[in-house]
Amino acid sequence: MYEIFEKLKEIAVIPVIKITDADKAVPLAEALLDGGLPCVEITFRTAQAAEAIKLISKSMRKMMRIGAGTVLTPWQADAAKEAGAEFIVSPGLNPNIVRHCEKIGVPVLPGVCTPSEIEQALELNLQVLKFFPAEAMGGLKMVKALSAPYGGVSFVPTGGIGPDNLLAYLNFGKVLACGGSWMVKEDWIDAGDFGKVTQSAREAVAIRESRAK
């Protein structure tokens, strides 16, 4: 397993961020760090994604683990790596994206939600996969069902996860980490209300620390 995935397993909660103003990227990352979450996944859903990754990487490289999400094309993967992303996340399983990420040397977490997609991922030598959209596709019950025949796979469920169901996911051994945006709400970011981000991150960390040992 890649070192970055080991680190994500330790952090356990990955803030998934849509940012429209790159100038807010570093204060946002600082707020998450203050709350105990040294990780960001900046999604390529806006034109500010690469610049936001670049600013966080430049200012906080030794403190934050930085990923790029919603990567749909090879050029986005290239832009993410150039900006400083340590891992790449895609909503679906595109073999061309997986192979390109392998070529440029960046670990990738493609999204899957069916047995056929998992088997395709295994053919690509992937064993850590995003499960997306998690709640819409059956939630933890589905993750457990998929884990039975694919025992060597670890999942990063994302989509519909929040404080009410986070602990249940994290208590299942095949869940490496969970992605979510509830602690980085767009209106908080837009308003520069980073205190709410820090508080929400602390609440997520408290849930993580209450996991079954």
C-alpha positions as CSV (number, residue, x, y, z in Angstrom):
1,M,0.0,0.0,0.0
2,Y,1.2,3.5,-0.8
3,E,2.5,5.5,2.1
4,I,-0.1,8.2,1.5
5,F,-2.9,5.6,1.8
6,E,-1.4,4.5,5.2
7,K,-1.5,8.1,6.3
8,L,-5.1,8.5,5.1
9,K,-6.0,5.4,7.1
10,E,-4.6,7.1,10.2
11,I,-6.4,10.4,9.5
12,A,-9.6,8.4,8.7
13,V,-11.7,11.5,7.7
14,I,-10.9,13.2,4.4
15,P,-12.5,16.7,3.9
16,V,-13.7,16.9,0.3
17,I,-13.6,20.6,-0.7
18,K,-15.2,22.6,-3.5
19,I,-13.5,26.0,-3.5
20,T,-14.3,29.0,-5.7
21,D,-11.7,31.4,-4.3
22,A,-8.2,30.1,-4.1
23,D,-7.2,32.9,-1.6
24,K,-9.3,31.0,0.9
25,A,-7.4,27.8,0.5
26,V,-4.7,28.3,3.0
27,P,-6.9,29.7,5.8
28,L,-9.3,26.7,5.1
29,A,-6.4,24.2,5.4
30,E,-5.2,25.9,8.6
31,A,-8.7,25.7,10.1
32,L,-8.8,22.0,9.3
33,L,-5.4,21.5,10.8
34,D,-6.4,23.4,13.9
35,G,-9.4,21.0,14.2
36,G,-7.1,17.9,13.9
37,L,-7.6,17.0,10.3
38,P,-4.3,17.3,8.4
39,C,-5.7,16.4,5.0
40,V,-7.6,18.1,2.1
41,E,-9.1,16.8,-1.1
42,I,-9.6,19.8,-3.4
43,T,-12.1,18.8,-6.1
44,F,-11.7,19.9,-9.8
45,R,-15.2,21.1,-9.8
46,T,-14.1,24.7,-10.1
47,A,-11.4,26.5,-12.1
48,Q,-9.7,27.4,-8.8
49,A,-8.7,23.8,-7.9
50,A,-5.2,23.7,-9.1
51,E,-4.3,27.1,-7.7
52,A,-5.8,26.1,-4.3
53,I,-3.7,22.9,-4.3
54,K,-0.6,24.9,-5.2
55,L,-1.1,27.5,-2.4
56,I,-1.7,24.8,0.2
57,S,1.3,22.8,-1.0
58,K,3.6,25.8,-1.0
59,S,2.5,27.0,2.5
60,M,1.7,23.7,4.4
61,R,3.4,20.8,2.5
62,K,4.9,19.3,5.7
63,M,1.7,19.7,7.7
64,M,-1.1,18.7,5.3
65,R,-1.7,15.7,3.0
66,I,-3.1,17.1,-0.2
67,G,-5.3,15.3,-2.7
68,A,-7.1,16.3,-5.9
69,G,-10.7,15.1,-6.4
70,T,-13.1,14.8,-9.3
71,V,-10.3,14.3,-11.7
72,L,-11.8,13.3,-15.0
73,T,-9.1,13.8,-17.5
74,P,-5.4,13.2,-17.9
75,W,-4.7,16.9,-18.2
76,Q,-6.4,17.4,-14.8
77,A,-4.2,14.7,-13.3
78,D,-1.2,16.5,-14.8
79,A,-2.3,19.8,-13.4
80,A,-3.0,18.3,-10.0
81,K,0.5,16.7,-9.8
82,E,2.2,19.9,-10.9
83,A,0.3,21.9,-8.3
84,G,1.4,19.5,-5.5
85,A,-1.3,16.9,-5.1
86,E,-0.1,13.7,-3.4
87,F,-3.0,11.6,-4.5
88,I,-5.8,11.7,-7.0
89,V,-9.5,10.8,-6.6
90,S,-12.0,10.1,-9.4
91,P,-15.8,9.6,-9.1
92,G,-15.6,6.6,-11.4
93,L,-13.2,4.0,-12.7
94,N,-11.6,5.1,-16.0
95,P,-8.7,2.8,-16.9
96,N,-7.1,5.6,-19.0
97,I,-7.0,7.9,-15.9
98,V,-5.7,5.0,-13.7
99,R,-2.9,4.2,-16.2
100,H,-2.0,7.9,-16.6
101,C,-1.8,8.4,-12.9
102,E,0.5,5.4,-12.7
103,K,2.6,6.8,-15.5
104,I,3.1,10.1,-13.8
105,G,3.6,8.5,-10.4
106,V,0.6,9.6,-8.4
107,P,-1.5,7.2,-6.4
108,V,-5.2,7.2,-7.5
109,L,-8.4,6.3,-5.8
110,P,-11.1,5.7,-8.5
111,G,-14.7,5.3,-7.6
112,V,-16.5,2.0,-7.8
113,C,-19.9,0.8,-6.7
114,T,-20.4,-2.6,-8.3
115,P,-18.6,-6.0,-8.4
116,S,-17.7,-5.6,-12.1
117,E,-16.0,-2.3,-11.4
118,I,-14.1,-3.8,-8.5
119,E,-12.9,-6.6,-10.7
120,Q,-11.8,-4.2,-13.3
121,A,-9.9,-2.3,-10.6
122,L,-8.2,-5.5,-9.5
123,E,-7.1,-6.0,-13.1
124,L,-5.4,-2.6,-12.8
125,N,-3.6,-3.7,-9.6
126,L,-5.7,-1.4,-7.4
127,Q,-6.7,-2.5,-3.9
128,V,-7.8,0.8,-2.3
129,L,-11.0,2.1,-3.9
130,K,-13.4,5.0,-3.4
131,F,-17.0,3.7,-2.9
132,F,-19.2,6.3,-4.4
133,P,-21.9,7.5,-4.0
134,A,-21.9,5.6,-0.8
135,E,-25.3,6.2,0.8
136,A,-27.1,6.3,-2.5
137,M,-25.6,2.9,-3.5
138,G,-26.6,1.0,-0.3
139,G,-24.3,2.5,2.3
140,L,-22.4,0.4,4.8
141,K,-24.6,-2.6,4.1
142,M,-23.4,-2.5,0.5
143,V,-19.7,-2.0,1.5
144,K,-20.0,-5.1,3.8
145,A,-21.6,-7.1,1.0
146,L,-18.8,-6.2,-1.5
147,S,-16.1,-6.9,1.1
148,A,-17.2,-10.5,1.4
149,P,-15.9,-11.7,-2.0
150,Y,-13.2,-9.0,-2.3
151,G,-11.5,-9.4,1.0
152,G,-8.3,-7.8,-0.2
153,V,-9.9,-4.5,-1.1
154,S,-10.2,-1.5,1.2
155,F,-12.8,1.2,0.6
156,V,-13.0,5.0,1.0
157,P,-16.8,5.6,1.2
158,T,-17.8,9.0,0.1
159,G,-21.2,10.5,-0.6
160,G,-23.9,11.1,2.1
161,I,-21.6,10.5,5.0
162,G,-21.7,12.8,8.0
163,P,-21.6,12.9,11.8
164,D,-24.6,10.6,12.1
165,N,-23.2,7.6,10.2
166,L,-19.4,8.2,10.2
167,L,-18.7,6.0,13.2
168,A,-20.5,3.0,11.8
169,Y,-18.4,3.2,8.6
170,L,-15.1,3.7,10.5
171,N,-15.9,0.7,12.7
172,F,-15.9,-1.6,9.7
173,G,-12.4,-3.0,9.1
174,K,-12.5,-2.8,5.3
175,V,-13.1,1.0,5.4
176,L,-9.7,2.7,5.2
177,A,-11.2,6.2,5.6
178,C,-14.3,8.2,4.8
179,G,-14.6,11.3,2.6
180,G,-17.1,14.0,3.2
181,S,-17.9,17.7,2.9
182,W,-20.0,18.3,6.0
183,M,-17.1,19.9,7.8
184,V,-16.2,22.2,4.9
185,K,-19.6,23.6,3.8
186,E,-19.4,25.9,0.8
187,D,-21.3,28.7,2.5
188,W,-18.8,28.6,5.4
189,I,-15.9,28.8,3.0
190,D,-17.4,31.6,0.9
191,A,-18.1,33.6,4.1
192,G,-14.7,33.0,5.5
193,D,-16.2,31.4,8.6
194,F,-13.3,29.1,9.3
195,G,-14.2,28.8,13.0
196,K,-17.1,26.6,12.0
197,V,-14.7,24.5,9.9
198,T,-12.4,24.0,12.9
199,Q,-15.2,23.1,15.2
200,S,-16.7,20.6,12.7
201,A,-13.3,19.1,12.2
202,R,-12.9,18.6,15.9
203,E,-16.3,16.9,16.1
204,A,-15.2,14.5,13.3
205,V,-12.0,13.8,15.1
206,A,-13.9,13.0,18.3
207,I,-16.0,10.6,16.4
208,R,-12.9,9.0,14.9
209,E,-11.4,8.6,18.3
210,S,-14.5,6.8,19.6
211,R,-13.9,3.9,17.2
212,A,-14.0,0.4,18.5
213,K,-10.5,-0.7,19.4
